[in-house]
C-alpha cells in the first residue's frame, strides 16, 4: 500500500498568510522563528531561523463536531518560501520528534477507536499502512506525542 503525506491545502495557507482568520475567527499571530521546533504544516519543513511565521488555530476537519479537534499550528508567513511539497510517501522533513500520535478517522471524520497510539517516528510508515488496511479508516492524523498538536494528514496513495 502506498501512503501519502498531505499538507494543509495551499488555498488555506495562502488565506492565512494574507491575514485571513483562523479556526477561532482570529487573525493569525505573527512571530519570528528561532529555527527550532517550528514546523510549517503547508511546506512540511521547519521554518528557518529569522523567518517570519504565523501562529494560528487550525481545525483539520471540514466542520466543527465533537471529534474535530482544534489547536495551534505554525505556518511560514512568506508564501514565497512556503510551497507545498509534491504529495508523496516521503517522511516530511519537519517530523523530527522521536515519536508521534497516529490516529485513524472514518469517512464521517470521527475517531475510529482502537487506531490511536504513540508510534516511534521510524515506524510511522508501517503503522500507517496497517491502520489504512482497515476499511473503517478513511485517513490518519499525525499529532505531537507531547502537545497533541496536529502535524500532517496521511491518506491512501
GIPEHU-V260383 format. One line per field, one symbol per residue. ss: DSSP state (H for helix, E for strand, L for the rest). phi: phi as a letter, one per 30 degrees, with the letter a starting at -180 (. if undefined). Layout:
# GIPEHU-V260383
ss->???
phi->???
This chain:
# GIPEHU-V260383
ss->LLEEEELLLHHHHHHHHLLLELLLLLELEEEELLLLLLEELLLLLELLLLLEEEEEEELLLLLLLLLLLLEEEEEELLHHHLLLLLLELLLLLLLLLLEEEEEEELLLLLELLLLLEEEEHHHHHHHHHHHHLLLLLLEEEEEELLLLLEEEEEEEL
phi->.ccbdcdddeddedddddjddddcicdedcbcdcibicdddcdibdddeiddbcbadbbdbdadaecddbadbcbddcddcccddedacddedddcddabdcbcbdddicecejcdadbeedceddddedddddddccabccbddcciddcacbcdd
